[in-house]
Amino acid sequence: MRKFIAMCLAVLFLLGCVGCAEERPEPKSKPHRSTEAQLQQSEPETEPETEPETEPETEVPAEVVARVVPDDDNSYIINDKGEAVLKMNIDSVYVDIPGNIGATQKIMDASKKEKELVYDNAQDIAGSMSPGRNNEMFEEYQITILRADRRIISWSSADTIFLDGVRPIHGAAVRTFSSETGDELQFGDLTDQKEALKKALRDACWEQANSKQDDPNSYGYEDIVSNEENFDHIFSEENFDWSLADDGIHIYCIPNMIGGFGGEIEFVVPYDLIADNVYDWVLPE
C-alpha cells in the first residue's frame, strides 16, 4: 500500500514536471511610450522658414514744384491827381525745389522783382493818365510755366494793357533758370558749341517756316522765307528770345525785322535735333 502510494506520488511528481516544461505564453508587452525628448530626436529637423529677401526701397526724390500764383489784390495804379486809373492783375510764380533752399529762394526773388518791375512800368505810363471815360482800364500780366524739373525751371509772360478807346498793347517775355543754382540762364550757358547750336536752331526754324508758308492758318512765315539773308542775321546776332520747355527749345522772333508782319512767331525745336550741341543738363531727364 505504501509502495502504491509512493508510486502514485512519483507519477504525480513526474506529471507536474512535464507541465512545468511546457512553454508559457509571453506576457503582452505594454504599448511603447516615447518621451518628448525622444520624439524630438526621432522627428526630422526642418530649417526655420525665412521671409524672402526684398530689395531695399530707393528713396524717390520729391518733385520740383513751379506754379502760377494769380494776383487777387485788385490793386490800382494811382495817377498824379490821386485817381485810380489802371487796375492791375499781375501773376507771379511759386517755386519749391526740395533739398535746395538757396535755388528756390533765388528764383522766387526773381519772380517777385519781375512783378515789381511791371508795377513800376505801369506807374510810369499811368502817372499822367485820366480815368477811362467809357471802360475801366487795366493791365493783365499772365504767366505760363513751360518746364519745371530738377534741371530747369522756365516760364513765359504775356503782358496786355487795355486802355480806354485804344487798341490793347501787348508784350511778352520768357525766363529760364537753373534748378541747381537758381541762376537765370543766358544762351551761351547752354553749350560749348555756340555757333553749331545756332546753326542747328537756324536750320530747324527755316525748315518749319518753309513748311508753313502756304498754311492759311499761319501768318508771317511768307515774310520770313522771302528774305533768307535777314533770317540768317537774326540767328547770327542772337536777335531772338528763347526758352527751354518740356517739348524742346522755343525760339521767338519778330518777323517785321525781316518783312512786314507785325507779330511774333514761335518755333519749337525738339531736343533730339540739338542734343549733340548742348550740355546734358539742358535736356530733360
C-alpha positions as CSV (number, residue, x, y, z in Angstrom):
1,M,0.0,0.0,0.0
2,R,2.8,2.3,0.9
3,K,4.5,1.3,-2.4
4,F,1.3,2.1,-4.3
5,I,1.0,5.5,-2.6
6,A,4.7,6.1,-3.3
7,M,4.2,5.2,-7.0
8,C,1.2,7.5,-7.2
9,L,3.1,10.3,-5.7
10,A,6.0,9.6,-8.1
11,V,3.7,9.7,-11.1
12,L,2.1,12.9,-9.9
13,F,5.5,14.5,-9.5
14,L,6.6,13.5,-12.9
15,L,3.3,14.8,-14.5
16,G,3.9,18.1,-12.7
17,C,7.4,18.3,-14.0
18,V,6.1,17.7,-17.6
19,G,3.6,20.5,-17.2
20,C,6.3,22.9,-16.0
21,A,8.3,22.0,-19.0
22,E,5.6,23.3,-21.4
23,E,6.3,26.9,-22.9
24,R,4.4,29.6,-21.2
25,P,2.9,32.4,-23.4
26,E,4.9,35.6,-23.2
27,P,3.1,38.4,-21.4
28,K,1.7,41.0,-23.7
29,S,4.0,44.0,-24.0
30,K,2.8,47.3,-22.9
31,P,2.5,50.0,-25.6
32,H,5.7,51.9,-26.1
33,R,5.6,55.5,-24.8
34,S,8.1,57.9,-26.3
35,T,9.2,60.8,-24.2
36,E,9.0,64.3,-25.6
37,A,12.8,64.3,-25.9
38,Q,12.7,61.1,-27.9
39,L,10.1,62.4,-30.2
40,Q,12.1,65.5,-30.9
41,Q,15.1,63.3,-31.7
42,S,13.1,61.0,-33.9
43,E,11.4,63.7,-36.0
44,P,13.5,65.1,-38.9
45,E,14.9,68.5,-38.3
46,T,13.4,71.3,-40.5
47,E,15.0,74.6,-41.2
48,P,13.0,77.6,-39.8
49,E,11.1,79.5,-42.5
50,T,12.7,82.7,-43.6
51,E,10.9,85.6,-45.3
52,P,12.1,86.2,-48.9
53,E,14.7,88.9,-49.2
54,T,13.4,92.2,-50.6
55,E,15.5,94.8,-52.2
56,P,15.8,98.0,-50.1
57,E,13.4,100.7,-51.3
58,T,15.2,103.5,-53.0
59,E,14.1,107.0,-52.0
60,V,12.4,108.8,-54.8
61,P,13.3,112.4,-54.8
62,A,10.4,114.8,-54.3
63,E,9.2,116.5,-57.5
64,V,10.1,120.1,-58.2
65,V,7.1,122.4,-58.0
66,A,6.5,125.5,-60.0
67,R,3.0,127.0,-60.2
68,V,1.4,130.3,-61.1
69,V,0.1,132.5,-58.3
70,P,-2.8,134.7,-59.6
71,D,-3.0,138.3,-58.4
72,D,-6.0,138.7,-56.1
73,D,-5.1,142.1,-54.7
74,N,-7.2,144.1,-57.3
75,S,-4.8,146.9,-56.8
76,Y,-4.8,150.1,-58.9
77,I,-2.2,152.5,-60.3
78,I,-2.8,156.0,-59.0
79,N,-2.2,159.0,-61.2
80,D,-0.6,162.3,-60.2
81,K,-4.0,163.5,-59.1
82,G,-4.6,160.6,-56.8
83,E,-7.1,159.0,-59.1
84,A,-7.3,155.2,-59.7
85,V,-6.7,154.9,-63.4
86,L,-5.3,151.4,-64.1
87,K,-6.4,148.2,-62.4
88,M,-3.6,145.6,-62.1
89,N,-3.7,141.9,-62.4
90,I,-0.1,140.5,-62.2
91,D,0.7,136.8,-61.9
92,S,3.8,135.6,-60.1
93,V,5.5,132.2,-59.7
94,Y,5.8,130.0,-56.6
95,V,8.7,127.6,-56.7
96,D,9.8,124.7,-54.5
97,I,13.0,122.7,-55.2
98,P,13.2,120.0,-52.4
99,G,16.6,120.0,-50.8
100,N,17.7,123.2,-52.4
101,I,16.5,126.2,-50.4
102,G,19.1,128.5,-52.0
103,A,18.0,128.0,-55.6
104,T,14.3,128.1,-54.6
105,Q,14.7,131.5,-52.9
106,K,16.7,133.0,-55.8
107,I,14.0,132.0,-58.4
108,M,11.2,133.2,-56.1
109,D,13.1,136.5,-55.6
110,A,13.4,136.9,-59.4
111,S,9.7,136.4,-59.8
112,K,9.0,139.0,-57.1
113,K,11.2,141.6,-58.8
114,E,9.6,140.9,-62.1
115,K,6.2,141.7,-60.6
116,E,7.5,144.9,-59.0
117,L,9.0,145.9,-62.4
118,V,5.6,145.5,-64.1
119,Y,4.0,147.8,-61.4
120,D,6.8,150.4,-61.8
121,N,6.4,150.5,-65.6
122,A,2.7,150.8,-65.3
123,Q,3.1,153.7,-62.8
124,D,5.3,155.5,-65.3
125,I,2.7,155.0,-68.0
126,A,-0.4,155.9,-66.0
127,G,1.0,158.7,-63.9
128,S,-0.4,161.4,-66.2
129,M,-3.4,159.5,-67.4
130,S,-7.0,160.2,-66.6
131,P,-9.6,157.5,-65.6
132,G,-11.3,155.9,-68.6
133,R,-14.5,157.6,-69.7
134,N,-16.2,154.5,-71.2
135,N,-14.3,151.5,-69.9
136,E,-12.2,150.7,-67.0
137,M,-8.5,150.5,-68.0
138,F,-6.5,147.5,-66.7
139,E,-3.3,145.5,-67.2
140,E,-3.1,141.7,-67.3
141,Y,0.3,140.0,-66.8
142,Q,-0.3,136.3,-67.3
143,I,2.4,133.7,-66.7
144,T,2.6,130.1,-68.1
145,I,5.0,127.5,-66.7
146,L,7.0,125.9,-69.6
147,R,9.2,123.5,-67.7
148,A,9.8,122.5,-64.1
149,D,12.2,119.7,-63.1
150,R,15.5,119.2,-61.2
151,R,17.4,120.7,-64.1
152,I,15.4,123.6,-65.5
153,I,12.6,125.9,-64.4
154,S,11.2,128.3,-67.1
155,W,8.1,130.4,-67.8
156,S,6.7,132.8,-70.3
157,S,4.8,136.0,-69.6
158,A,2.2,137.7,-71.7
159,D,1.5,141.4,-70.9
160,T,-1.6,143.2,-72.1
161,I,-2.7,146.7,-71.3
162,F,-6.3,147.7,-72.1
163,L,-6.8,151.5,-72.4
164,D,-10.0,153.3,-73.0
165,G,-10.5,153.8,-76.7
166,V,-7.1,152.4,-77.7
167,R,-6.1,149.1,-79.1
168,P,-4.6,146.7,-76.5
169,I,-0.8,147.0,-76.0
170,H,0.9,143.6,-76.0
171,G,4.3,142.5,-74.7
172,A,5.9,139.1,-73.9
173,A,8.9,137.8,-72.1
174,V,10.5,134.4,-71.3
175,R,12.8,133.4,-68.5
176,T,14.8,130.2,-67.9
177,F,16.6,129.3,-64.7
178,S,18.9,126.5,-63.4
179,S,17.2,124.4,-60.8
180,E,20.6,123.6,-59.3
181,T,21.9,127.1,-58.8
182,G,18.8,129.3,-59.2
183,D,20.6,131.5,-61.7
184,E,18.9,132.8,-64.8
185,L,20.5,131.3,-67.8
186,Q,21.9,133.0,-70.9
187,F,22.1,131.4,-74.3
188,G,25.8,130.9,-74.0
189,D,25.3,128.9,-70.8
190,L,23.7,126.0,-72.7
191,T,26.6,124.9,-74.8
192,D,30.3,125.0,-75.5
193,Q,29.4,124.8,-79.2
194,K,27.6,128.1,-79.6
195,E,27.9,128.5,-83.4
196,A,27.0,124.9,-84.0
197,L,23.9,125.3,-81.8
198,K,22.8,128.5,-83.5
199,K,23.1,126.7,-86.9
200,A,21.1,123.7,-85.8
201,L,18.4,126.1,-84.5
202,R,18.5,128.2,-87.6
203,D,18.1,125.2,-89.9
204,A,15.2,123.7,-87.9
205,C,13.3,127.0,-87.8
206,W,14.0,127.7,-91.5
207,E,12.5,124.3,-92.4
208,Q,9.4,124.9,-90.2
209,A,8.9,128.4,-91.8
210,N,9.0,126.9,-95.3
211,S,6.6,124.1,-94.4
212,K,4.1,126.7,-93.0
213,Q,4.3,129.5,-95.6
214,D,1.3,128.1,-97.5
215,D,-0.8,127.3,-94.5
216,P,-3.8,129.6,-94.4
217,N,-3.9,129.5,-90.6
218,S,-0.3,130.6,-90.2
219,Y,0.8,134.2,-90.5
220,G,4.2,135.8,-91.0
221,Y,6.0,132.8,-92.5
222,E,5.9,134.2,-96.0
223,D,7.8,137.3,-94.8
224,I,10.4,135.0,-93.2
225,V,11.1,132.8,-96.2
226,S,11.1,135.8,-98.6
227,N,14.4,137.1,-97.1
228,E,16.8,134.4,-96.1
229,E,19.7,136.8,-95.6
230,N,17.8,138.7,-92.9
231,F,16.7,135.4,-91.4
232,D,20.3,134.4,-91.0
233,H,21.0,137.7,-89.4
234,I,18.5,137.0,-86.6
235,F,20.4,133.9,-85.6
236,S,23.9,135.2,-86.2
237,E,23.3,138.2,-83.9
238,E,21.1,136.2,-81.5
239,N,18.2,138.6,-82.2
240,F,15.7,136.2,-80.7
241,D,14.3,135.1,-77.4
242,W,14.4,131.5,-76.3
243,S,13.2,129.2,-73.5
244,L,13.6,125.6,-72.5
245,A,10.2,123.9,-72.4
246,D,9.1,120.3,-71.9
247,D,8.9,119.7,-75.7
248,G,12.1,121.4,-76.8
249,I,13.8,124.7,-77.1
250,H,11.4,127.5,-78.1
251,I,12.6,130.3,-80.4
252,Y,10.7,133.6,-80.6
253,C,11.4,136.1,-83.3
254,I,9.7,139.2,-84.7
255,P,9.2,138.8,-88.5
256,N,8.9,142.5,-89.0
257,M,12.6,142.6,-88.6
258,I,12.5,140.7,-91.9
259,G,9.3,141.6,-93.6
260,G,6.0,143.4,-92.9
261,F,4.3,141.1,-90.4
262,G,3.9,142.8,-87.1
263,G,3.5,139.9,-84.7
264,E,5.8,137.4,-83.0
265,I,6.4,133.9,-84.3
266,E,7.3,131.0,-82.1
267,F,9.3,127.9,-83.3
268,V,9.6,124.7,-81.3
269,V,12.8,122.7,-82.0
270,P,12.7,119.2,-80.4
271,Y,15.6,118.4,-78.1
272,D,16.7,115.4,-80.3
273,L,17.7,117.9,-83.0
274,I,20.1,119.8,-80.7
275,A,21.2,117.1,-78.3
276,D,24.7,116.9,-79.7
277,N,25.1,120.7,-79.4
278,V,24.1,121.3,-75.7
279,Y,25.2,120.2,-72.3
280,D,23.4,117.1,-70.9
281,W,21.8,119.0,-68.1
282,V,19.9,121.1,-70.7
283,L,17.9,118.0,-71.7
284,P,15.0,116.6,-69.7
285,E,15.9,113.6,-67.6
